[in-house]
Amino acid sequence: MLPLEKALFCAPQGDRDDCIVARHYGFDGRGGADFQCTANEFGLTRERVRQIVSHADPLGQLPRNGSPTLDRAIASVTARLPAPAADMERDLQAAGLSMNPFRLEGIVNVAGLLGRPVPFRIDAWNKTRFVIPASWPRLRNFLTRARGHVRRHGMARIADFGSDSLSVAGAQREARLISAILSSQPDFRWLDRRSGWFWFAGVRNRAVVRVRKMLAVANPLALSELRAGLGRMMGSPLAPERTLTALCRQIDGLSVRGDTIYANPGIESAEVLNKTERDLFQLLSENDGCMSSSELISQSCVLGIKRPTFYQCVTYSPIVARHNGSNYRLIGSPGQSAPVDSGAANV
């Protein structure tokens, strides 16, 4: 079986035009080059190279018995996606499919000229070329998606961005690649490397905002209370306690002692709570941190809080929690049963 260098390029020795075409498409194993780079190598003008390439029949260079090598190379690369392109090129040489590390761009180009679908493509990250499934977005999209996810949910897992169609080995290679892309960012922080949890310290995110709100109301605060408050954040996955502990350790001004979270210096409620939360905080604080739902509704109406706004706040705000079914309490408060005012509006 011919090696790739001979399977994809059989121009007569000394035929300059055929060598120019091979250099442009990458049939010579060097990965292809644009018109200007090719022109510089051969001492021609860019326009002259364009003319030579446009009038050439690149498929005429392919040996009749070159297809088996091409097919085996494509199958070999496809079976080990994703991976650094340089590693894959060395593997092709080690398998005897090429005489030297053969740049994969040439394989992609010749397959395209032959009208054959190629299930992979080449993309670059931080000056490193990777061979990835053709169905994948650009590698930069992983970073865009991860930052957006952390902005909305506070933290994320590497597995949140993987595909479902890869083998176990392929999924492991994919996870390593995604980790390499994300961890190249200066504000990337691991929360639990073993399970893949991470965040970006430079991204303002909802979880950190909610943690600060809770600590403005109750400082210090038990980790279980903090986790419950984050659990009321609509649409966000609830991280394990040890992941949340790691997040709190990495938030400026917070510290962890055992299962308790501290803010030092303390956080002013006026700086982090919205108006509705401040009003409910005041009402509940004046009633030992716990009120019946009917009494809280009644008094919140006096303060001008409309019913939809009230229910939105007590459902999703991290500082208020249901207690004993018919009561609400501030997080961190004992939550003693509150008296029910029979004359107040019912929920």
Contacts in CASP RR format, 6 or more apart in sequence:
PFRMAT RR
TARGET T0000
AUTHOR 0000-0000-0000
METHOD contacts of the structure
MODEL  1
MLPLEKALFCAPQGDRDDCIVARHYGFDGRGGADFQCTANEFGLTRERVR
QIVSHADPLGQLPRNGSPTLDRAIASVTARLPAPAADMERDLQAAGLSMN
PFRLEGIVNVAGLLGRPVPFRIDAWNKTRFVIPASWPRLRNFLTRARGHV
RRHGMARIADFGSDSLSVAGAQREARLISAILSSQPDFRWLDRRSGWFWF
AGVRNRAVVRVRKMLAVANPLALSELRAGLGRMMGSPLAPERTLTALCRQ
IDGLSVRGDTIYANPGIESAEVLNKTERDLFQLLSENDGCMSSSELISQS
CVLGIKRPTFYQCVTYSPIVARHNGSNYRLIGSPGQSAPVDSGAANV
1 7 0 8 1.000
1 68 0 8 1.000
1 69 0 8 1.000
1 72 0 8 1.000
2 63 0 8 1.000
2 65 0 8 1.000
2 66 0 8 1.000
2 69 0 8 1.000
3 69 0 8 1.000
3 96 0 8 1.000
3 97 0 8 1.000
3 98 0 8 1.000
3 99 0 8 1.000
4 29 0 8 1.000
4 69 0 8 1.000
4 70 0 8 1.000
4 73 0 8 1.000
4 92 0 8 1.000
4 97 0 8 1.000
4 98 0 8 1.000
4 99 0 8 1.000
4 102 0 8 1.000
4 107 0 8 1.000
5 28 0 8 1.000
5 29 0 8 1.000
5 98 0 8 1.000
5 99 0 8 1.000
5 100 0 8 1.000
5 102 0 8 1.000
6 63 0 8 1.000
6 66 0 8 1.000
7 62 0 8 1.000
7 63 0 8 1.000
7 65 0 8 1.000
7 66 0 8 1.000
7 67 0 8 1.000
7 68 0 8 1.000
7 69 0 8 1.000
7 70 0 8 1.000
8 22 0 8 1.000
8 27 0 8 1.000
8 29 0 8 1.000
8 61 0 8 1.000
8 62 0 8 1.000
8 66 0 8 1.000
8 70 0 8 1.000
8 106 0 8 1.000
8 107 0 8 1.000
8 110 0 8 1.000
9 22 0 8 1.000
9 27 0 8 1.000
9 28 0 8 1.000
9 29 0 8 1.000
9 61 0 8 1.000
10 61 0 8 1.000
10 62 0 8 1.000
10 63 0 8 1.000
11 18 0 8 1.000
11 19 0 8 1.000
11 21 0 8 1.000
11 22 0 8 1.000
11 61 0 8 1.000
12 18 0 8 1.000
16 42 0 8 1.000
17 52 0 8 1.000
17 56 0 8 1.000
18 56 0 8 1.000
18 61 0 8 1.000
19 28 0 8 1.000
19 42 0 8 1.000
20 38 0 8 1.000
20 42 0 8 1.000
20 44 0 8 1.000
20 49 0 8 1.000
20 52 0 8 1.000
20 53 0 8 1.000
21 27 0 8 1.000
21 52 0 8 1.000
21 53 0 8 1.000
21 56 0 8 1.000
21 58 0 8 1.000
21 61 0 8 1.000
22 28 0 8 1.000
22 58 0 8 1.000
22 61 0 8 1.000
23 30 0 8 1.000
23 32 0 8 1.000
23 33 0 8 1.000
23 38 0 8 1.000
23 41 0 8 1.000
23 42 0 8 1.000
24 32 0 8 1.000
24 33 0 8 1.000
24 34 0 8 1.000
24 35 0 8 1.000
24 38 0 8 1.000
24 49 0 8 1.000
24 53 0 8 1.000
25 32 0 8 1.000
25 58 0 8 1.000
25 106 0 8 1.000
25 109 0 8 1.000
25 110 0 8 1.000
25 113 0 8 1.000
26 32 0 8 1.000
26 33 0 8 1.000
26 103 0 8 1.000
26 105 0 8 1.000
26 106 0 8 1.000
26 109 0 8 1.000
27 58 0 8 1.000
27 61 0 8 1.000
27 106 0 8 1.000
27 109 0 8 1.000
27 110 0 8 1.000
29 98 0 8 1.000
29 100 0 8 1.000
29 102 0 8 1.000
29 103 0 8 1.000
29 106 0 8 1.000
30 103 0 8 1.000
31 103 0 8 1.000
31 104 0 8 1.000
31 105 0 8 1.000
31 106 0 8 1.000
32 103 0 8 1.000
32 105 0 8 1.000
32 106 0 8 1.000
32 109 0 8 1.000
33 41 0 8 1.000
35 46 0 8 1.000
35 49 0 8 1.000
35 50 0 8 1.000
35 53 0 8 1.000
36 46 0 8 1.000
36 49 0 8 1.000
38 44 0 8 1.000
38 49 0 8 1.000
39 45 0 8 1.000
39 46 0 8 1.000
39 48 0 8 1.000
39 49 0 8 1.000
42 49 0 8 1.000
58 110 0 8 1.000
58 113 0 8 1.000
59 113 0 8 1.000
59 114 0 8 1.000
62 110 0 8 1.000
69 97 0 8 1.000
70 107 0 8 1.000
70 110 0 8 1.000
70 111 0 8 1.000
72 97 0 8 1.000
73 92 0 8 1.000
73 97 0 8 1.000
73 98 0 8 1.000
73 102 0 8 1.000
73 107 0 8 1.000
74 107 0 8 1.000
74 111 0 8 1.000
74 116 0 8 1.000
74 118 0 8 1.000
74 119 0 8 1.000
76 91 0 8 1.000
76 92 0 8 1.000
76 95 0 8 1.000
76 97 0 8 1.000
77 88 0 8 1.000
77 92 0 8 1.000
77 104 0 8 1.000
77 107 0 8 1.000
77 120 0 8 1.000
77 131 0 8 1.000
78 119 0 8 1.000
78 120 0 8 1.000
80 88 0 8 1.000
80 91 0 8 1.000
80 170 0 8 1.000
80 173 0 8 1.000
81 119 0 8 1.000
81 120 0 8 1.000
81 131 0 8 1.000
81 132 0 8 1.000
81 133 0 8 1.000
81 166 0 8 1.000
81 170 0 8 1.000
81 173 0 8 1.000
82 130 0 8 1.000
82 131 0 8 1.000
82 132 0 8 1.000
82 133 0 8 1.000
82 136 0 8 1.000
82 170 0 8 1.000
82 173 0 8 1.000
82 174 0 8 1.000
82 177 0 8 1.000
83 130 0 8 1.000
83 131 0 8 1.000
83 173 0 8 1.000
83 177 0 8 1.000
84 128 0 8 1.000
84 129 0 8 1.000
84 130 0 8 1.000
84 131 0 8 1.000
85 103 0 8 1.000
85 104 0 8 1.000
85 122 0 8 1.000
85 129 0 8 1.000
85 130 0 8 1.000
85 131 0 8 1.000
86 101 0 8 1.000
86 128 0 8 1.000
86 129 0 8 1.000
88 104 0 8 1.000
88 131 0 8 1.000
89 98 0 8 1.000
89 101 0 8 1.000
89 102 0 8 1.000
89 103 0 8 1.000
89 104 0 8 1.000
90 101 0 8 1.000
92 98 0 8 1.000
92 101 0 8 1.000
92 102 0 8 1.000
93 99 0 8 1.000
93 100 0 8 1.000
93 101 0 8 1.000
93 102 0 8 1.000
104 120 0 8 1.000
104 122 0 8 1.000
104 131 0 8 1.000
105 122 0 8 1.000
107 118 0 8 1.000
108 118 0 8 1.000
108 120 0 8 1.000
108 121 0 8 1.000
108 122 0 8 1.000
111 117 0 8 1.000
111 118 0 8 1.000
112 118 0 8 1.000
117 134 0 8 1.000
118 134 0 8 1.000
119 133 0 8 1.000
119 134 0 8 1.000
119 135 0 8 1.000
120 131 0 8 1.000
120 132 0 8 1.000
120 133 0 8 1.000
120 134 0 8 1.000
121 131 0 8 1.000
121 132 0 8 1.000
121 134 0 8 1.000
122 129 0 8 1.000
122 130 0 8 1.000
122 131 0 8 1.000
122 132 0 8 1.000
123 129 0 8 1.000
123 130 0 8 1.000
123 132 0 8 1.000
123 136 0 8 1.000
123 138 0 8 1.000
123 139 0 8 1.000
124 130 0 8 1.000
124 139 0 8 1.000
125 139 0 8 1.000
125 140 0 8 1.000
125 180 0 8 1.000
125 181 0 8 1.000
125 184 0 8 1.000
126 184 0 8 1.000
130 139 0 8 1.000
130 177 0 8 1.000
132 139 0 8 1.000
132 177 0 8 1.000
133 163 0 8 1.000
133 165 0 8 1.000
133 166 0 8 1.000
135 163 0 8 1.000
136 163 0 8 1.000
139 177 0 8 1.000
139 181 0 8 1.000
142 161 0 8 1.000
142 178 0 8 1.000
142 181 0 8 1.000
142 182 0 8 1.000
143 181 0 8 1.000
143 182 0 8 1.000
143 185 0 8 1.000
145 161 0 8 1.000
146 156 0 8 1.000
146 161 0 8 1.000
146 182 0 8 1.000
146 200 0 8 1.000
147 200 0 8 1.000
147 203 0 8 1.000
148 203 0 8 1.000
149 156 0 8 1.000
149 160 0 8 1.000
149 161 0 8 1.000
150 156 0 8 1.000
150 199 0 8 1.000
150 200 0 8 1.000
150 203 0 8 1.000
150 205 0 8 1.000
151 203 0 8 1.000
151 204 0 8 1.000
151 205 0 8 1.000
151 206 0 8 1.000
152 205 0 8 1.000
152 206 0 8 1.000
152 236 0 8 1.000
153 205 0 8 1.000
153 206 0 8 1.000
153 207 0 8 1.000
153 233 0 8 1.000
153 235 0 8 1.000
153 236 0 8 1.000
153 237 0 8 1.000
154 199 0 8 1.000
154 203 0 8 1.000
154 205 0 8 1.000
154 206 0 8 1.000
154 207 0 8 1.000
154 208 0 8 1.000
154 236 0 8 1.000
154 247 0 8 1.000
155 191 0 8 1.000
155 197 0 8 1.000
155 198 0 8 1.000
155 199 0 8 1.000
155 205 0 8 1.000
155 207 0 8 1.000
155 239 0 8 1.000
155 243 0 8 1.000
155 247 0 8 1.000
156 197 0 8 1.000
156 198 0 8 1.000
156 199 0 8 1.000
157 195 0 8 1.000
157 196 0 8 1.000
157 197 0 8 1.000
157 198 0 8 1.000
157 237 0 8 1.000
158 175 0 8 1.000
158 178 0 8 1.000
158 179 0 8 1.000
158 182 0 8 1.000
158 196 0 8 1.000
158 198 0 8 1.000
159 175 0 8 1.000
159 196 0 8 1.000
161 178 0 8 1.000
162 171 0 8 1.000
162 174 0 8 1.000
162 175 0 8 1.000
162 178 0 8 1.000
163 171 0 8 1.000
163 174 0 8 1.000
166 173 0 8 1.000
166 174 0 8 1.000
179 196 0 8 1.000
182 188 0 8 1.000
182 198 0 8 1.000
183 190 0 8 1.000
183 198 0 8 1.000
185 200 0 8 1.000
187 200 0 8 1.000
187 201 0 8 1.000
187 202 0 8 1.000
187 203 0 8 1.000
188 198 0 8 1.000
188 200 0 8 1.000
188 201 0 8 1.000
189 198 0 8 1.000
189 199 0 8 1.000
189 200 0 8 1.000
189 201 0 8 1.000
189 250 0 8 1.000
190 196 0 8 1.000
190 197 0 8 1.000
190 198 0 8 1.000
190 246 0 8 1.000
191 197 0 8 1.000
191 198 0 8 1.000
191 199 0 8 1.000
191 239 0 8 1.000
191 243 0 8 1.000
191 246 0 8 1.000
191 247 0 8 1.000
191 250 0 8 1.000
192 240 0 8 1.000
192 242 0 8 1.000
192 243 0 8 1.000
192 246 0 8 1.000
195 240 0 8 1.000
195 243 0 8 1.000
197 239 0 8 1.000
197 240 0 8 1.000
197 243 0 8 1.000
197 246 0 8 1.000
199 205 0 8 1.000
199 247 0 8 1.000
199 250 0 8 1.000
201 250 0 8 1.000
206 233 0 8 1.000
206 236 0 8 1.000
207 230 0 8 1.000
207 233 0 8 1.000
207 236 0 8 1.000
207 247 0 8 1.000
208 247 0 8 1.000
208 251 0 8 1.000
209 272 0 8 1.000
210 229 0 8 1.000
210 230 0 8 1.000
210 233 0 8 1.000
210 318 0 8 1.000
211 226 0 8 1.000
211 230 0 8 1.000
211 247 0 8 1.000
211 248 0 8 1.000
211 251 0 8 1.000
211 254 0 8 1.000
211 261 0 8 1.000
211 318 0 8 1.000
212 251 0 8 1.000
212 263 0 8 1.000
212 267 0 8 1.000
212 272 0 8 1.000
213 272 0 8 1.000
213 273 0 8 1.000
213 277 0 8 1.000
213 317 0 8 1.000
213 318 0 8 1.000
213 319 0 8 1.000
214 221 0 8 1.000
214 225 0 8 1.000
214 226 0 8 1.000
214 229 0 8 1.000
214 318 0 8 1.000
214 319 0 8 1.000
214 331 0 8 1.000
215 221 0 8 1.000
215 254 0 8 1.000
215 261 0 8 1.000
215 262 0 8 1.000
215 263 0 8 1.000
215 266 0 8 1.000
215 267 0 8 1.000
216 263 0 8 1.000
216 266 0 8 1.000
216 267 0 8 1.000
216 268 0 8 1.000
216 269 0 8 1.000
216 271 0 8 1.000
216 272 0 8 1.000
216 273 0 8 1.000
217 269 0 8 1.000
217 273 0 8 1.000
217 281 0 8 1.000
217 319 0 8 1.000
217 330 0 8 1.000
217 331 0 8 1.000
217 332 0 8 1.000
218 225 0 8 1.000
218 330 0 8 1.000
218 331 0 8 1.000
218 332 0 8 1.000
218 333 0 8 1.000
219 262 0 8 1.000
219 263 0 8 1.000
219 266 0 8 1.000
219 267 0 8 1.000
220 257 0 8 1.000
220 260 0 8 1.000
220 261 0 8 1.000
220 262 0 8 1.000
220 263 0 8 1.000
221 260 0 8 1.000
221 261 0 8 1.000
221 331 0 8 1.000
221 332 0 8 1.000
222 259 0 8 1.000
222 260 0 8 1.000
222 261 0 8 1.000
222 332 0 8 1.000
223 241 0 8 1.000
223 244 0 8 1.000
223 245 0 8 1.000
223 248 0 8 1.000
223 256 0 8 1.000
223 258 0 8 1.000
223 259 0 8 1.000
223 260 0 8 1.000
223 261 0 8 1.000
224 241 0 8 1.000
224 259 0 8 1.000
225 331 0 8 1.000
225 332 0 8 1.000
226 244 0 8 1.000
226 248 0 8 1.000
226 261 0 8 1.000
227 238 0 8 1.000
227 241 0 8 1.000
227 244 0 8 1.000
228 321 0 8 1.000
228 331 0 8 1.000
229 318 0 8 1.000
229 321 0 8 1.000
229 331 0 8 1.000
230 236 0 8 1.000
230 238 0 8 1.000
230 239 0 8 1.000
230 244 0 8 1.000
230 318 0 8 1.000
231 238 0 8 1.000
232 315 0 8 1.000
232 316 0 8 1.000
232 317 0 8 1.000
232 318 0 8 1.000
232 321 0 8 1.000
233 316 0 8 1.000
233 318 0 8 1.000
234 316 0 8 1.000
239 247 0 8 1.000
245 256 0 8 1.000
248 254 0 8 1.000
248 255 0 8 1.000
248 256 0 8 1.000
248 261 0 8 1.000
249 255 0 8 1.000
249 256 0 8 1.000
253 263 0 8 1.000
253 264 0 8 1.000
253 265 0 8 1.000
254 261 0 8 1.000
254 262 0 8 1.000
254 263 0 8 1.000
254 264 0 8 1.000
255 261 0 8 1.000
255 262 0 8 1.000
255 264 0 8 1.000
256 262 0 8 1.000
269 278 0 8 1.000
269 281 0 8 1.000
270 278 0 8 1.000
273 281 0 8 1.000
273 319 0 8 1.000
276 305 0 8 1.000
276 309 0 8 1.000
276 310 0 8 1.000
276 313 0 8 1.000
276 317 0 8 1.000
277 313 0 8 1.000
277 317 0 8 1.000
277 319 0 8 1.000
277 320 0 8 1.000
279 300 0 8 1.000
279 303 0 8 1.000
279 305 0 8 1.000
280 296 0 8 1.000
280 300 0 8 1.000
280 305 0 8 1.000
280 313 0 8 1.000
280 314 0 8 1.000
280 317 0 8 1.000
280 319 0 8 1.000
280 320 0 8 1.000
281 319 0 8 1.000
281 330 0 8 1.000
283 291 0 8 1.000
283 296 0 8 1.000
283 299 0 8 1.000
283 300 0 8 1.000
283 303 0 8 1.000
284 290 0 8 1.000
284 291 0 8 1.000
284 296 0 8 1.000
284 320 0 8 1.000
284 328 0 8 1.000
284 329 0 8 1.000
284 330 0 8 1.000
284 333 0 8 1.000
285 330 0 8 1.000
287 295 0 8 1.000
287 338 0 8 1.000
288 333 0 8 1.000
288 334 0 8 1.000
288 335 0 8 1.000
288 336 0 8 1.000
289 329 0 8 1.000
289 330 0 8 1.000
289 333 0 8 1.000
289 334 0 8 1.000
289 335 0 8 1.000
290 323 0 8 1.000
290 327 0 8 1.000
290 328 0 8 1.000
290 329 0 8 1.000
290 330 0 8 1.000
290 333 0 8 1.000
290 334 0 8 1.000
290 335 0 8 1.000
290 336 0 8 1.000
290 337 0 8 1.000
290 338 0 8 1.000
291 299 0 8 1.000
291 327 0 8 1.000
291 328 0 8 1.000
291 329 0 8 1.000
291 338 0 8 1.000
292 326 0 8 1.000
292 327 0 8 1.000
292 328 0 8 1.000
292 338 0 8 1.000
292 339 0 8 1.000
292 340 0 8 1.000
292 341 0 8 1.000
292 344 0 8 1.000
293 326 0 8 1.000
293 327 0 8 1.000
293 328 0 8 1.000
293 347 0 8 1.000
294 326 0 8 1.000
294 340 0 8 1.000
294 341 0 8 1.000
294 343 0 8 1.000
294 344 0 8 1.000
294 345 0 8 1.000
294 346 0 8 1.000
294 347 0 8 1.000
295 338 0 8 1.000
295 339 0 8 1.000
295 340 0 8 1.000
295 341 0 8 1.000
295 344 0 8 1.000
296 314 0 8 1.000
296 328 0 8 1.000
297 307 0 8 1.000
297 310 0 8 1.000
297 344 0 8 1.000
297 345 0 8 1.000
297 347 0 8 1.000
298 341 0 8 1.000
298 344 0 8 1.000
298 345 0 8 1.000
300 310 0 8 1.000
301 307 0 8 1.000
301 345 0 8 1.000
305 313 0 8 1.000
313 320 0 8 1.000
314 320 0 8 1.000
314 322 0 8 1.000
314 328 0 8 1.000
318 331 0 8 1.000
319 330 0 8 1.000
319 331 0 8 1.000
320 328 0 8 1.000
320 329 0 8 1.000
320 330 0 8 1.000
320 331 0 8 1.000
321 328 0 8 1.000
321 329 0 8 1.000
321 330 0 8 1.000
321 331 0 8 1.000
322 328 0 8 1.000
323 329 0 8 1.000
323 335 0 8 1.000
324 337 0 8 1.000
326 340 0 8 1.000
326 347 0 8 1.000
327 335 0 8 1.000
327 337 0 8 1.000
327 338 0 8 1.000
329 335 0 8 1.000
END
